[in-house]
Amino acid sequence: MNKINISCILILLVISSCKDKVKKEIVEEPLPRMDQVTFNNDEKNQKVDVLIDGNLFTSYVYDGKTPKPVLYPVITKSGKKITRGSL
């Protein structure tokens, strides 16, 4: 074999060994924790509550008293209510 063929084989071996190492690292990483999202339909109050891990995040209100459906209130993870007036 000539020097060019040997160099090409060596380069291919290095690339393939690096590729396998990267695949192993990706597979071994734990999956990130996913939050549990649930929806509770409250037909009496004409709203759908959106809960994240059992905590109220917002409610989709379609009560007919407002000109269009709204998301109210919107609550942060720390419990702070976000409204137009708080911005």
Secondary structure, 3 states (H helix, E strand, C coil): CCHHHHHHHHHHHHHHHHHHHHHHHHHHCCCCCCCCEEEEEECCCCEEEEEECCEEEEEEECCCCCCCCEEEEEECCCCCEECHHHC
